Amino acid sequence: MTVYTSGTCPSGPVDEVHSTLDPATVHRATRTLLGAAPGASTIVIGLHHQGRRAFVARGRTTHAGGPPADTGTRFEIGSLTKTFTALLLAEQAARGELQLHEPLARHLPRATALPAGGEDITLTHLATHTSGLPRLPPGLLRSALPRTFTNPYAAFTTEDVLHALTRTRLRTAPGTRVRYSNFGLGLLGHALTAAADHTPYPALLNTRVLHPLHLRDTDCATATRPGTTQATGYRHHRTRPPFHIPGLPAAGILRSSARDLLTTLEALLDPAAAGAPPTLTTALREVLRPRLHTPRNTGLSLVWNIRPRTDGSTLYHHSGGTCGFTAFAGFNPHHRTALVALANTAPGRGNSLIQEAYNTLTGLHR
């Protein structure tokens, strides 16, 4: 296990003269979390506490060896991609390309037939899982059967997504109930690209969000760039191929590192200090504004889940998973704490990484 403690945390060991979070705090916070994903060959954790940060990396990028994992090692982050899509939505709204509450239909091809009630779906409905759309588009499960545990989305194209929309039946009226939907967030991504002169999602996200936040390890590519490391995914100790989601990229395409994810959470904690362009600075604030409350006293902003704490503070969190990776990110603006946790094994029985990460974050300010 390697502990990196630094104000900048480059990829690799750093001098202790730059140490911020003390080792006892780091050990206390991560001792349970490091054993929470027993099928992983590596777990990397990033912690932030009131301007101080630290990283803990354990293991190697593969069970067969591979280089040691570090702060810049790339993991598939699955549905954590949705939090970046939310930033892109808010950034485009800040520059006037679209409005948060305008209809989805405005940004779909004219020939696309909407389900009954679909004309009422807004971009905010998609970003808060209140569109009424099902979790998955009709037809996807049939195409996914041959590759359910490897690449279930790989054969489902943009054309399939739009065709599926014409065959969809809304589960509830838009704006009336929270129903988590990969379908909805994927459609949101298509709407965002259409509003930006049909710039492809990877290029649009890189230009508007990733590059301005100085994220070096985060993109939509499956290949490892020279000078970087990428973990291999596992399910039940069997290697999984790189995850592909061509028809719904905005719902789960990204690869990222603990270093980049923690940098993103720190920008959300203090948008003014992120050094981002004005439209992105506005977006960093806008994505945290509560949009709705559920009967269980939880809430949603744009994509982020909101959980009130007994001390009066508020915790934002989201998780992600693919057929070979598990990811968590969360932060508490009042306590100025944040945590990311990445493991190269699929969610499932025995993998408690997400719950342990949430528990660790709630106690980090102590």
Buried (B, 14 or more C-beta within 10 A) or exposed (E): EBBBBBEEBEBEEBEEEEBBBEEEBBEBBBEEBBBBBEBBBBBBBBBBBEEBBBBBBBBBBBBEEBEBBBBBBBBBBBBBBBBBBBBBBBBBBBBEBBBBEBBBBEBBEEEBEBBEBBEBBBBBBBBBBBBBBBEBBBBBEEBBEEBEEBBBBBBBBBEBBBBBBEEBEBBBEBBEEBBEBBBBBBBBBBBBBBBBEEBEBBEBBBEBBBEBBEBBBBBBBBEBEEEBBBBBBBBEEEBBBBBBBBBBBBBBBBBBBBBBBBBBBBBBBEBEEBEBBEBBBBBBEBBBEBBBEEEEEBBBBBBBBBBEEEEEBBBBBBBBBBBBBBBBBBBBBEBBBBBBBBBBBBBEEEBBBBEBBBBBBBEBBE
